[in-house]
């Protein structure tokens, strides 16, 4: 998978997640836990970069 494609997919997934949480009013309650999915996607991105370098 190309890095650009992966970045676009991750941005869309985060946008969908945050929009859904905002619609249900859960964003204010769980704002302190928002860094967890961002960290997961960060490490997935690092893994993707290592795999695409080969």
N, C-alpha and C positions, 0 to 999 in steps of 0.2 A: 504494500500500500504506500502510495506516495505521501510525503510529509504534508503537502498542501491539502490533500484530500482528508487526511486524518485530522488536521487542524480544523477544517470546515465542519467535519462531523462532530468533533468535540465541542466547538462553539455552538452548534445547533442543539446538541444534547443539554448543555448547560443552560442555554436560553429557554428551552422547553421546560426543564426542571424548575428554574427560577420563576417562570411565568405561571406554571401550575401551582407552585407553593404560594405565590402571591394571590392567585385567584381564590384559593381556599383560606386565605388569611393566616397561613402558617409561617409566612416569611419572617414576621416580627418575632414569633415565638422561637424559631429555630435558627435565627441569624448567627448565633454563636457556633453552630455546627456546619455552616456553609463551607468552611475551609476543608472539610473532609472530602467531599466530591472533587473539589478543585485539586487537592493533593493527589487523589487517585488518578485523575486525568493527567496531572503533571508527570507522575511516574509512568503511566502508560505512554505518554509522549516521549519520555526518555528511552523507554524500551523500543518504541517504534523507530526512533532515530538510529539506535544501534543496529536494528535489523535492516534498515534501508541503506546503511552505509556499505554493506557487503555486496 
